[in-house]
Amino acid sequence: MTAPEERCWFTLDPKAQPVGPYSIADLTGYAASGLVSEVQVFWKEGKPSWDKLADVPELASVVEAIQQHKASSGSAAPTSTGVAAAAEAAAAAAAHLAGRSHAAQGHP
C-alpha cells in the first residue's frame, strides 16, 4: 500500500505522455476541485498496466473526492451520451495536472 504523501502515481496528458509523479494526497485534492476524472488512467512502478481510476483500489479516496465534488457542485455522473464530454474533461484535467507537474519540476 502506498502512503498518501508518497509521490509515485502518474497519469497521461492529452498527448498520451506520462505526467507526475503525484501523491494520493495530491490527487485527492485535485479531485476535490474537479481536476481529476474517473476516466483518467493511472500507473505507478510495479503495476503491469495503466488502469482507469475507478479500477485502482489504492486510489479509492480519489474516487470518493470526485463523488463528493460532484455532489456538492450538482454535477451528475456522465451518461452514455456524455462519455465524449467526460473524456474531454479528463484530457483537460490531465493537461492541468501536467502543467502543475512541469511547474513543480521547474519546467515552463
N, C-alpha and C positions, 0 to 999 in steps of 0.2 A: 504494500500500500504506500502511496506517495504522501508525504507530509504536505499540508495545504500551502506552505510557503516555498516548497521546492520548485524551482523553475525548470521544468522538464517537458512541458507539453507544447506541441507545435500544431498549427493549423495551416491552411493553404490560402494564399492571396488569390485575387481574381485571375491571375495568370498561372495558377496552379503551382506556385513556388512556395516552399515552406517558409513560414514566419514564426518567430518565437525565439527563445522559449518563454512560456508563461507558466505561472504557478496556478494551482487550483484557486487560490485566493484572488489572483488577478482576474481569472476567467469568471469567477463568481461575481466579482464587482462589475465587470464589463456586461455580464448577462443581466444584472440588476438594472443596468442603464439601457438595456435594449440593444447592446452592441454585439451580442452573440446569438446565433440561431441554432435551433435543433438540427438543421440540415447541414451544418458545417461538419467537416471531418477533422479528427484529431489523431495524433500519434505521439508516442514517446519511445525512447530507446527500449528495446526488449519486446515491443509489440510487433507482431508479424505484419500488420496492415494498418492503413488509415481507416478509421471507423467513424460513422456518424455519432455525434454527441450522445444521442439517446441510447446508443449501443455500448457505451463505455461506463461500466458500473462505478469506476473511480471518480467520474465526473458528475455523479448524481446531484451534488449540491449546485452545480452549474445549471442543470436542467430545472431544479427547483427554483433557482433565482429567475430563470426565464419565465417560468409559470407565474411566479409572484409578480413579476414586472407586467406580464400580460393582464393579470387580474386587476392590478392597480391602475393600469392605463386603459383598461377596457378593450384591449386587443383580443381578438378571438384566434384560436388555432387556425392555421391555413386549411382551407378546403381543397378538394382536388383541383378546383379552378384557380386556387391561389398558390399552387405549388411553384409556378414560374415566379410569382412575386416573392415567395419565400426564398427561392434560390437567388433572386436578385438582391434581396435583403441580406442574405448570407454573404454574398460577394462583397456588398458594401461594408458589412461588418468586418470581413476579413481584411479589406483594404484599410479600414480604420485601424484595426489591430496591427497591420503591417506597418503603417505609419508610426504608430507608437513604438513598435519594436525597433525600427530604424532610428528613431529619435533617441531611444534609450541606449542604443549601441553607438551613438554619435554619428549616425548616417543622416544625410539630409532627407 
